[in-house]
Amino acid sequence: MSLELRSYRTARTAKRCSMHGCPRTIQPGDLYLRTSLPPLVDVNSSEHWWSLNVCAVCMRDDTADEANSAVRFNEQHSIGTPVCAYPGFRPEVDASARRLDTRTRSAASVRGRTAVVWVEGHGGWIALTHIDVIEGGVS
């Protein structure tokens, strides 16, 4: 079992990528992964937290794309933005897809390998690919 902590951040200062052999420097404004392992867990055999800064190139490409999607969504839309959410399938896939006209209740983030957001009136997160922003408010 791993107790790894991960967060996707935008660099404010330059920092080296911590991945073994990576020559890249994470520049201000770049998206990077900040990950930490607690003492005596997995590969961290020390008595201290072990933290790494991982550049976008060293991150898995699919996760980096999802993190960028979440960052872009948050830059363009605040919490409370009116949206049309499709908790199951999109209507292009299933004509009887459930449509929920609602508002976001969280900032977008990455869960697993998917960019997601929580919305009012639904008990779980919904993938950003199943969210359409409603221009002009909820109908």
DSSP file (Angstrom, degrees, kcal/mol; ACC not computed):
  #  RESIDUE AA STRUCTURE BP1 BP2  ACC     N-H-->O    O-->H-N    N-H-->O    O-->H-N    TCO  KAPPA ALPHA  PHI   PSI    X-CA   Y-CA   Z-CA
    1    1 A M              0   0    0      0, 0.0     2,-0.4     0, 0.0    41,-0.2   0.000 360.0 360.0 360.0 133.4    0.0    0.0    0.0
    2    2 A S        -     0   0    0     39,-0.1    35,-0.0     1,-0.1    39,-0.0  -0.875 360.0-168.1-107.7 137.9    1.3    3.4   -0.9
    3    3 A L        +     0   0    0     -2,-0.4    -1,-0.1    35,-0.1    33,-0.1  -0.053  34.7 156.9-108.3  29.3    0.5    6.6    0.9
    4    4 A E        -     0   0    0     33,-0.1     2,-0.5     1,-0.1    33,-0.2  -0.255  33.2-145.7 -59.7 138.6    1.9    8.8   -1.8
    5    5 A L  E     -A   36   0A   0     31,-2.7    31,-2.4     2,-0.0     2,-0.4  -0.920  20.2-177.4-105.8 132.8    0.7   12.4   -1.9
    6    6 A R  E     +A   35   0A   0     -2,-0.5     2,-0.3    29,-0.2    29,-0.2  -0.988   9.5 167.7-131.9 140.1    0.4   14.0   -5.4
    7    7 A S  E     -A   34   0A   0     27,-2.0    27,-3.1    -2,-0.4     2,-0.5  -0.982  28.4-133.9-147.7 144.5   -0.7   17.4   -6.5
    8    8 A Y  E     +A   33   0A   0     -2,-0.3     2,-0.3    25,-0.2    25,-0.2  -0.851  35.9 174.4 -98.1 129.3   -0.4   19.2   -9.8
    9    9 A R  E     -A   32   0A   0     23,-2.8    23,-2.7    -2,-0.5     2,-0.5  -0.836  35.1-122.1-132.2 164.6    0.9   22.7   -9.6
   10   10 A T  E     -A   31   0A   0     -2,-0.3    21,-0.2    21,-0.2    20,-0.1  -0.964  41.2-117.5-107.9 124.0    2.0   25.6  -11.7
   11   11 A A        -     0   0    0     19,-2.9    18,-3.0    -2,-0.5     3,-0.1  -0.325  27.5-176.3 -65.4 136.7    5.6   26.6  -10.9
   12   12 A R  S    S+     0   0    0     16,-0.2     2,-0.3     1,-0.2    -1,-0.2   0.655  76.4  25.9 -99.3 -25.9    6.2   30.1   -9.5
   13   13 A T  S    S-     0   0    0     14,-0.1    -1,-0.2    15,-0.0     2,-0.2  -0.905  96.0 -89.7-132.1 161.6   10.0   29.7   -9.5
   14   14 A A        +     0   0    0     -2,-0.3     2,-0.3    -3,-0.1    13,-0.2  -0.476  49.9 169.6 -71.0 141.8   12.4   27.6  -11.5
   15   15 A K  E     -C   26   0B   0     11,-2.1    11,-3.7    -2,-0.2     2,-0.1  -0.989  33.8-106.8-152.2 149.5   13.2   24.1  -10.1
   16   16 A R  E     -C   25   0B   0     -2,-0.3     2,-0.3     9,-0.3     9,-0.2  -0.473  36.4-109.7 -75.6 145.8   15.0   21.0  -11.3
   17   17 A C        -     0   0    0      7,-2.1    37,-0.2    -2,-0.1     5,-0.1  -0.611  23.7-149.2 -70.4 134.4   13.1   17.9  -12.3
   18   18 A S        +     0   0    0     35,-3.7    36,-0.2    -2,-0.3     2,-0.1   0.484  57.9 116.7 -88.1  -3.7   13.7   15.3   -9.6
   19   19 A M  S >  S-     0   0    0     34,-0.4     3,-2.2     1,-0.1    -2,-0.1  -0.442  81.7 -93.1 -69.7 139.2   13.4   12.3  -11.9
   20   20 A H  T 3  S+     0   0    0      1,-0.3    -1,-0.1    -2,-0.1    -2,-0.1  -0.266 106.3   1.3 -55.9 121.7   16.6   10.3  -12.2
   21   21 A G  T 3  S+     0   0    0      1,-0.3    -1,-0.3    -3,-0.1    -2,-0.1   0.407  89.9 137.9  84.1  -2.6   18.6   11.5  -15.2
   22   22 A C    <   -     0   0    0     -3,-2.2    -1,-0.3     1,-0.1    -5,-0.1  -0.669  34.1-169.0 -80.4 123.6   16.2   14.2  -16.3
   23   23 A P        +     0   0    0      0, 0.0    -1,-0.1     0, 0.0     2,-0.0   0.457  47.9 116.2 -88.4  -0.5   18.2   17.3  -17.3
   24   24 A R        -     0   0    0     -8,-0.1    -7,-2.1     1,-0.0     2,-0.5  -0.303  54.0-146.7 -77.3 151.9   15.1   19.6  -17.5
   25   25 A T  E     -C   16   0B   0     -9,-0.2     2,-0.6    -2,-0.0    -9,-0.3  -0.968  18.9-129.0-111.9 130.5   14.4   22.6  -15.4
   26   26 A I  E     -C   15   0B   0    -11,-3.7   -11,-2.1    -2,-0.5     3,-0.1  -0.701  31.4-149.5 -78.1 121.2   10.7   23.4  -14.6
   27   27 A Q    >   -     0   0    0     -2,-0.6     3,-2.5   -13,-0.2   -16,-0.3  -0.561  28.4 -81.5 -94.2 155.6   10.2   27.0  -15.5
   28   28 A P  T 3  S+     0   0    0      0, 0.0   -16,-0.2     0, 0.0    -1,-0.1  -0.320 120.9  26.1 -53.3 133.0    7.8   29.5  -13.9
   29   29 A G  T 3  S+     0   0    0    -18,-3.0     2,-0.2     1,-0.4   -17,-0.1   0.178  93.7 125.0  95.1 -15.7    4.4   29.0  -15.4
   30   30 A D    <   -     0   0    0     -3,-2.5   -19,-2.9   -20,-0.1     2,-0.4  -0.506  63.4-121.5 -76.3 144.4    5.0   25.3  -16.2
   31   31 A L  E     +A   10   0A   0    -21,-0.2    25,-0.5    -2,-0.2     2,-0.3  -0.698  42.2 168.2 -79.8 135.0    2.7   22.6  -14.9
   32   32 A Y  E     -AB   9  55A   0    -23,-2.7   -23,-2.8    -2,-0.4     2,-0.5  -0.958  35.2-113.4-144.8 164.2    4.5   20.0  -12.8
   33   33 A L  E     -AB   8  54A   0     21,-2.7    21,-3.0    -2,-0.3     2,-0.6  -0.876  20.4-162.0-101.2 126.0    3.8   17.2  -10.4
   34   34 A R  E     +AB   7  53A   0    -27,-3.1   -27,-2.0    -2,-0.5     2,-0.4  -0.945  19.9 175.2-105.1 118.1    4.7   17.5   -6.8
   35   35 A T  E     -AB   6  52A   0     17,-2.3    17,-3.1    -2,-0.6     2,-0.4  -0.956  10.2-171.5-128.0 144.9    4.7   14.1   -5.1
   36   36 A S  E     -AB   5  51A   0    -31,-2.4   -31,-2.7    -2,-0.4    15,-0.2  -0.995  10.1-156.8-138.2 141.5    5.8   13.1   -1.6
   37   37 A L  E     - B   0  50A   0     13,-2.7    13,-2.6    -2,-0.4   -33,-0.1  -0.960  24.1-125.4-114.8 134.1    6.3    9.8    0.1
   38   38 A P    >   -     0   0    0      0, 0.0     3,-1.1     0, 0.0     6,-0.2  -0.249  46.7 -70.9 -71.1 166.3    6.0    9.5    3.9
   39   39 A P  T 3  S+     0   0    0      0, 0.0     8,-0.2     0, 0.0     6,-0.1  -0.245 113.8   6.1 -58.1 142.5    8.9    8.0    6.0
   40   40 A L  T 3  S+     0   0    0      6,-1.6     2,-0.4     4,-0.3     5,-0.2   0.729  97.2 125.0  60.2  28.9    9.6    4.3    5.7
   41   41 A V  B X  S-D   44   0C   0     -3,-1.1     3,-2.2     3,-0.7    -1,-0.2  -0.969  75.6 -40.2-121.5 136.2    7.0    3.7    2.9
   42   42 A D  T 3  S-     0   0    0     -2,-0.4   -40,-0.0     1,-0.3    -5,-0.0  -0.241 128.8  -7.8  52.8-127.1    7.8    2.0   -0.5
   43   43 A V  T 3  S+     0   0    0      1,-0.1     2,-1.1     2,-0.1    -1,-0.3   0.590 115.3  92.8 -77.8  -9.4   11.1    3.2   -1.8
   44   44 A N  B <   +D   41   0C   0     -3,-2.2    -3,-0.7    -6,-0.2    -4,-0.3  -0.722  42.9 164.7 -88.1  98.7   11.6    5.8    0.9
   45   45 A S        +     0   0    0     -2,-1.1    -1,-0.2    -5,-0.2     2,-0.1   0.308  45.1  98.9 -96.8   9.5   13.5    4.0    3.6
   46   46 A S  S    S-     0   0    0      2,-0.2    -6,-1.6    -5,-0.1    -5,-0.1  -0.313  82.3-117.7 -88.0 176.6   14.5    7.2    5.4
   47   47 A E  S    S+     0   0    0     -8,-0.2     2,-0.3    -2,-0.1    -1,-0.1   0.228  91.3  72.0 -96.1  12.6   12.9    8.7    8.5
   48   48 A H  S    S-     0   0    0    -10,-0.1    -2,-0.2   -11,-0.0    -8,-0.2  -0.870  93.6 -90.3-126.2 157.6   11.8   11.9    6.6
   49   49 A W        -     0   0    0     -2,-0.3     2,-0.6   -10,-0.1    -2,-0.1  -0.426  37.9-144.3 -62.1 141.4    9.3   12.7    3.9
   50   50 A W  E     -B   37   0A   0    -13,-2.6   -13,-2.7    -2,-0.1     2,-0.4  -0.958  19.7-171.2-113.6 115.2   10.7   12.3    0.4
   51   51 A S  E     -B   36   0A   0     -2,-0.6     2,-0.3   -15,-0.2   -15,-0.2  -0.864   4.8-171.0-114.3 143.4    9.4   14.9   -2.0
   52   52 A L  E     -B   35   0A   0    -17,-3.1   -17,-2.3    -2,-0.4     2,-0.5  -0.969  16.9-149.2-130.9 145.1    9.9   15.1   -5.8
   53   53 A N  E     -B   34   0A   0     -2,-0.3   -35,-3.7   -19,-0.2     2,-0.5  -0.979  22.0-165.4-109.7 121.9    9.2   17.7   -8.5
   54   54 A V  E     -B   33   0A   0    -21,-3.0   -21,-2.7    -2,-0.5   -37,-0.1  -0.937  12.7-134.0-116.9 122.7    8.4   16.0  -11.8
   55   55 A C  E  >  -B   32   0A   0     -2,-0.5     4,-1.3   -23,-0.2     3,-0.4  -0.213  29.0-105.7 -69.0 163.3    8.4   17.9  -15.1
   56   56 A A  T  4 S+     0   0    0    -25,-0.5     8,-0.2     1,-0.2    -1,-0.1   0.815 119.1  56.8 -61.3 -32.8    5.5   17.5  -17.6
   57   57 A V  T  4 S+     0   0    0      1,-0.2    -1,-0.2     7,-0.1     4,-0.1   0.881 107.9  47.1 -67.7 -37.5    7.7   15.4  -19.9
   58   58 A C  T  4 S+     0   0    0     -3,-0.4    -1,-0.2     2,-0.1    -2,-0.2   0.709  97.3  87.1 -79.1 -20.2    8.5   12.9  -17.2
   59   59 A M  S  < S-     0   0    0     -4,-1.3     2,-0.1     1,-0.1    -4,-0.0  -0.416 101.9 -87.5 -69.8 154.9    4.8   12.6  -16.2
   60   60 A R     >  -     0   0    0      1,-0.1     4,-2.4    -2,-0.1     5,-0.2  -0.459  39.0-126.1 -60.3 136.7    2.8   10.1  -18.1
   61   61 A D  H  > S+     0   0    0      1,-0.2     4,-2.3     2,-0.2     5,-0.2   0.868 106.8  51.7 -57.2 -41.4    1.5   11.9  -21.2
   62   62 A D  H  > S+     0   0    0      1,-0.2     4,-1.9     2,-0.2    -1,-0.2   0.902 111.7  46.5 -65.8 -39.7   -2.2   11.0  -20.5
   63   63 A T  H  > S+     0   0    0      2,-0.2     4,-2.6    -3,-0.2    -1,-0.2   0.892 111.2  52.0 -68.4 -39.6   -2.1   12.3  -16.9
   64   64 A A  H  X S+     0   0    0     -4,-2.4     4,-2.5     2,-0.2    -2,-0.2   0.910 109.2  50.3 -63.0 -41.8   -0.3   15.5  -18.0
   65   65 A D  H  X S+     0   0    0     -4,-2.3     4,-2.0    -5,-0.2    -1,-0.2   0.912 111.9  47.6 -62.4 -42.2   -3.0   16.2  -20.6
   66   66 A E  H  X S+     0   0    0     -4,-1.9     4,-2.3     2,-0.2    -2,-0.2   0.903 111.0  50.7 -66.3 -40.8   -5.7   15.7  -18.0
   67   67 A A  H  X S+     0   0    0     -4,-2.6     4,-2.4     1,-0.2    -2,-0.2   0.907 110.1  50.2 -62.8 -41.4   -4.0   18.0  -15.6
   68   68 A N  H  X S+     0   0    0     -4,-2.5     4,-2.7     2,-0.2    -1,-0.2   0.882 108.4  53.2 -63.6 -38.0   -3.7   20.6  -18.3
   69   69 A S  H  X S+     0   0    0     -4,-2.0     4,-2.5     2,-0.2    -2,-0.2   0.920 110.2  47.3 -61.5 -44.2   -7.4   20.2  -19.0
   70   70 A A  H  X S+     0   0    0     -4,-2.3     4,-2.4     2,-0.2    38,-0.3   0.917 112.4  49.1 -64.4 -43.3   -8.2   20.8  -15.4
   71   71 A V  H  X S+     0   0    0     -4,-2.4     4,-2.0     2,-0.2    -2,-0.2   0.932 112.6  47.7 -62.2 -46.1   -5.9   23.9  -15.2
   72   72 A R  H  X S+     0   0    0     -4,-2.7     4,-1.7     2,-0.2    -2,-0.2   0.916 111.3  50.9 -61.5 -43.6   -7.5   25.4  -18.3
   73   73 A F  H  X S+     0   0    0     -4,-2.5     4,-2.2     1,-0.2    -1,-0.2   0.928 111.4  47.9 -60.0 -45.2  -11.0   24.7  -17.1
   74   74 A N  H  < S+     0   0    0     -4,-2.4    -1,-0.2     1,-0.2    -2,-0.2   0.831 109.5  53.0 -66.6 -32.6  -10.2   26.4  -13.7
   75   75 A E  H  < S+     0   0    0     -4,-2.0    -1,-0.2    -5,-0.2    -2,-0.2   0.842 118.8  35.6 -69.1 -32.0   -8.6   29.4  -15.5
   76   76 A Q  H  < S+     0   0    0     -4,-1.7     2,-0.4     1,-0.2    -2,-0.2   0.693 121.9  40.0 -94.7 -21.3  -11.7   29.9  -17.6
   77   77 A H     <  -     0   0    0     -4,-2.2    -1,-0.2    -5,-0.2     2,-0.1  -0.993  65.8-150.3-138.5 133.2  -14.5   29.0  -15.2
   78   78 A S    >   -     0   0    0     -2,-0.4     3,-1.4     1,-0.1    26,-0.2  -0.468  43.7 -77.3 -92.7 168.7  -15.0   29.6  -11.5
   79   79 A I  T 3  S+     0   0    0      1,-0.2    26,-0.2    -2,-0.1    -1,-0.1  -0.457 121.0  39.5 -61.8 136.3  -16.8   27.5   -8.9
   80   80 A G  T 3  S+     0   0    0     24,-0.9    -1,-0.2     1,-0.3    25,-0.1   0.440  78.5 152.5  98.2   2.7  -20.6   28.0   -9.4
   81   81 A T    <   -     0   0    0     -3,-1.4    23,-1.9    22,-0.1    -1,-0.3  -0.478  51.5-113.7 -65.8 130.5  -20.3   28.1  -13.2
   82   82 A P  E     +E  103   0D   0      0, 0.0    52,-2.5     0, 0.0     2,-0.3  -0.493  49.1 168.5 -65.6 130.1  -23.6   27.0  -14.9
   83   83 A V  E     -EF 102 133D   0     19,-2.6    19,-2.8    50,-0.3     2,-0.6  -0.942  40.2-128.9-139.9 160.2  -23.1   23.7  -16.7
   84   84 A C  E     -EF 101 132D   0     48,-3.4    48,-2.7    -2,-0.3     2,-0.4  -0.976  36.0-164.9-105.8 120.4  -24.9   20.9  -18.4
   85   85 A A  E     -EF 100 131D   0     15,-3.0    15,-2.4    -2,-0.6    46,-0.2  -0.861  19.1-159.5-113.3 143.3  -23.6   17.6  -17.0
   86   86 A Y        -     0   0    0     44,-2.4    41,-0.2    -2,-0.4    13,-0.1  -0.872   7.3-172.4-119.0  94.3  -23.9   14.1  -18.3
   87   87 A P  S    S+     0   0    0      0, 0.0    40,-0.1     0, 0.0    -1,-0.1   0.781  78.4  16.3 -61.7 -28.8  -23.3   11.7  -15.4
   88   88 A G  S    S-     0   0    0      1,-0.4     2,-0.2    10,-0.4    -2,-0.1   0.545 125.6  -8.7-106.0-105.1  -23.4    8.6  -17.5
   89   89 A F        -     0   0    0      1,-0.1    -1,-0.4     5,-0.0     9,-0.1  -0.631  67.8-113.2 -95.1 155.4  -23.0    8.7  -21.3
   90   90 A R    >>  -     0   0    0     -2,-0.2     4,-2.2    -3,-0.1     3,-1.5  -0.522  33.2-111.7 -76.8 155.6  -23.1   11.8  -23.5
   91   91 A P  T 34 S+     0   0    0      0, 0.0    -1,-0.1     0, 0.0     6,-0.1   0.745 116.1  65.9 -64.7 -22.0  -26.1   12.1  -25.8
   92   92 A E  T 34 S+     0   0    0      1,-0.2     3,-0.2     2,-0.1    -3,-0.0   0.788 112.1  34.7 -67.3 -24.7  -23.8   11.5  -28.8
   93   93 A V  T <4 S+     0   0    0     -3,-1.5     2,-0.4     1,-0.3    -1,-0.2   0.823 134.0  20.5 -95.2 -40.3  -23.2    8.0  -27.5
   94   94 A D    ><  -     0   0    0     -4,-2.2     3,-2.0     1,-0.1    -1,-0.3  -0.960  63.2-153.5-136.7 114.9  -26.6    7.2  -26.0
   95   95 A A  T 3  S+     0   0    0     -2,-0.4    -1,-0.1     1,-0.3    -3,-0.1   0.736  98.3  55.0 -60.6 -23.2  -29.7    9.2  -27.1
   96   96 A S  T 3  S+     0   0    0     -6,-0.1    -1,-0.3     2,-0.0     3,-0.1   0.153  79.1 146.7 -96.6  20.2  -31.4    8.5  -23.6
   97   97 A A    <   -     0   0    0     -3,-2.0     2,-0.3     1,-0.1    -7,-0.1  -0.256  55.1-110.3 -58.8 140.2  -28.4   10.0  -21.7
   98   98 A R        -     0   0    0     -9,-0.1     2,-0.4    -8,-0.0   -10,-0.4  -0.571  31.8-156.8 -73.6 130.6  -29.3   11.8  -18.5
   99   99 A R        -     0   0    0     -2,-0.3     2,-0.5   -13,-0.1   -13,-0.2  -0.929   7.6-169.4-111.9 133.6  -28.9   15.5  -18.7
  100  100 A L  E     -E   85   0D   0    -15,-2.4   -15,-3.0    -2,-0.4     2,-0.7  -0.947   9.7-157.6-126.8 109.2  -28.4   17.6  -15.5
  101  101 A D  E     +E   84   0D   0     -2,-0.5   -17,-0.2   -17,-0.2     2,-0.2  -0.787  47.5 119.5 -84.9 117.6  -28.5   21.4  -15.8
  102  102 A T  E     -E   83   0D   0    -19,-2.8   -19,-2.6    -2,-0.7     2,-0.3  -0.663  57.6 -93.3-154.6-160.6  -26.6   22.5  -12.7
  103  103 A R  E     -E   82   0D   0    -21,-0.3    17,-2.6    -2,-0.2     2,-0.1  -0.964  38.0-102.1-135.1 151.7  -23.6   24.4  -11.4
  104  104 A T  B     -G  119   0E   0    -23,-1.9   -24,-0.9    -2,-0.3    15,-0.3  -0.477  26.2-172.4 -70.5 146.0  -20.0   23.4  -10.5
  105  105 A R        +     0   0    0     13,-2.8     2,-0.3   -26,-0.2    14,-0.2   0.244  67.3  31.2-122.1  10.1  -19.4   23.0   -6.8
  106  106 A S  S    S-     0   0    0     12,-0.8   -26,-0.2   -28,-0.1     2,-0.2  -0.961  86.2 -95.8-151.5 167.5  -15.6   22.5   -7.0
  107  107 A A        -     0   0    0     -2,-0.3    11,-0.3     1,-0.1     2,-0.1  -0.554  55.0 -94.1 -77.9 156.0  -12.6   23.4   -9.0
  108  108 A A        +     0   0    0    -38,-0.3     2,-0.3    -2,-0.2     9,-0.2  -0.452  55.0 164.2 -70.1 146.6  -11.6   20.9  -11.6
  109  109 A S  E     -H  116   0F   0      7,-2.2     7,-3.3    -2,-0.1     2,-0.5  -0.880  38.6 -95.4-149.6 179.2   -9.0   18.4  -10.6
  110  110 A V  E     -H  115   0F   0     -2,-0.3     2,-0.5     5,-0.2     5,-0.2  -0.926  30.2-175.2-109.3 127.5   -7.5   15.0  -11.7
  111  111 A R  E >  S-H  114   0F   0      3,-2.8     3,-2.0    -2,-0.5     2,-0.7  -0.985  70.3 -37.8-119.6 119.2   -8.8   11.8  -10.2
  112  112 A G  T 3  S-     0   0    0     -2,-0.5    -2,-0.0     1,-0.3     3,-0.0  -0.565 127.3 -29.3  66.1-113.1   -7.0    8.7  -11.3
  113  113 A R  T 3  S+     0   0    0     -2,-0.7     2,-0.4     2,-0.0    -1,-0.3   0.078 121.0  90.9-119.7  21.7   -6.3    9.6  -15.0
  114  114 A T  E <  S-H  111   0F   0     -3,-2.0    -3,-2.8   -48,-0.1     2,-0.4  -0.965  70.7-130.4-128.2 133.9   -9.3   11.8  -15.6
  115  115 A A  E     +H  110   0F   0     -2,-0.4    13,-2.8    -5,-0.2    14,-0.4  -0.685  44.8 171.3 -76.0 127.8  -10.0   15.5  -15.2
  116  116 A V  E     -HI 109 127F   0     -7,-3.3    -7,-2.2    -2,-0.4     2,-0.3  -0.844  25.7-162.0-137.1 167.9  -13.2   15.9  -13.2
  117  117 A V  E     - I   0 126F   0      9,-1.9     9,-2.6    -2,-0.3     2,-0.3  -0.982  21.6-125.0-148.6 149.3  -15.4   18.4  -11.4
  118  118 A W  E     - I   0 125F   0     -2,-0.3   -13,-2.8   -11,-0.3   -12,-0.8  -0.753  29.0-165.7 -92.1 143.9  -18.1   18.1   -8.8
  119  119 A V  B >   -G  104   0E   0      5,-0.5     3,-1.1    -2,-0.3   -15,-0.2  -0.910  27.5 -95.8-128.0 157.2  -21.6   19.6   -9.6
  120  120 A E  T 3  S+     0   0    0    -17,-2.6   -17,-0.2    -2,-0.3     3,-0.1  -0.451 107.1  26.6 -67.6 141.0  -24.6   20.4   -7.5
  121  121 A G  T 3  S+     0   0    0      1,-0.2     2,-0.4    -2,-0.1    -1,-0.2   0.555 104.3  88.8  85.3   7.9  -27.3   17.7   -7.5
  122  122 A H    <   -     0   0    0     -3,-1.1    -3,-0.3     2,-0.1    -1,-0.2  -0.999  65.7-145.7-140.0 136.7  -25.0   14.8   -8.2
  123  123 A G  S    S+     0   0    0     -2,-0.4     2,-0.3    -3,-0.1    -3,-0.0   0.460  77.7  42.0 -84.4  -2.2  -23.1   12.7   -5.6
  124  124 A G  S    S-     0   0    0     -5,-0.1    -5,-0.5    -7,-0.1     2,-0.1  -0.833  90.6 -85.2-135.4 173.7  -19.9   12.0   -7.5
  125  125 A W  E     -I  118   0F   0     -2,-0.3     2,-0.4    -7,-0.1    -7,-0.2  -0.416  36.3-145.1 -77.9 160.1  -17.5   13.7   -9.7
  126  126 A I  E     -I  117   0F   0     -9,-2.6    -9,-1.9    -2,-0.1   -38,-0.1  -0.988  22.1-108.5-128.3 134.9  -18.1   14.0  -13.5
  127  127 A A  E >   -I  116   0F   0     -2,-0.4     3,-2.3   -11,-0.2   -11,-0.3  -0.293  24.7-124.2 -59.8 142.2  -15.4   13.9  -16.2
  128  128 A L  G >  S+     0   0    0    -13,-2.8     3,-1.5     1,-0.3    -1,-0.1   0.780 112.0  66.2 -60.2 -25.4  -14.8   17.3  -17.8
  129  129 A T  G 3  S+     0   0    0    -14,-0.4    -1,-0.3     1,-0.3    -2,-0.1   0.640 100.7  51.0 -69.6 -12.0  -15.5   15.5  -21.2
  130  130 A H  G <  S+     0   0    0     -3,-2.3   -44,-2.4   -40,-0.1     2,-0.4   0.061  96.4  89.4-110.0  21.3  -19.1   15.1  -19.8
  131  131 A I  E <   -F   85   0D   0     -3,-1.5     2,-0.5   -46,-0.2   -46,-0.2  -0.979  50.6-174.4-122.3 129.3  -19.5   18.8  -18.9
  132  132 A D  E     -F   84   0D   0    -48,-2.7   -48,-3.4    -2,-0.4     2,-0.2  -0.993  26.5-128.3-120.1 125.2  -20.8   21.6  -21.2
  133  133 A V  E     -F   83   0D   0     -2,-0.5     2,-0.7   -50,-0.2   -50,-0.3  -0.527  18.9-136.8 -71.0 134.6  -20.6   25.1  -19.9
  134  134 A I    >   -     0   0    0    -52,-2.5     3,-1.1    -2,-0.2     2,-0.4  -0.846  14.0-143.0 -95.4 113.8  -24.0   26.9  -20.3
  135  135 A E  T 3  S+     0   0    0     -2,-0.7   -52,-0.0     1,-0.2    -2,-0.0  -0.630  84.3  18.1 -76.2 128.2  -23.5   30.4  -21.5
  136  136 A G  T 3  S-     0   0    0     -2,-0.4    -1,-0.2   -54,-0.0     2,-0.1   0.451 121.9 -72.8  92.8   0.2  -25.9   32.8  -19.9
  137  137 A G    <   -     0   0    0     -3,-1.1     2,-0.3   -55,-0.2   -56,-0.0  -0.335  69.5 -39.3 108.8 172.7  -26.9   30.7  -16.9
  138  138 A V              0   0    0      1,-0.1   -54,-0.1    -2,-0.1   -35,-0.0  -0.577 360.0 360.0 -76.7 133.1  -28.9   27.6  -16.0
  139  139 A S              0   0    0     -2,-0.3    -1,-0.1   -37,-0.1    -2,-0.0   0.453 360.0 360.0 -87.7 360.0  -32.2   27.3  -17.9
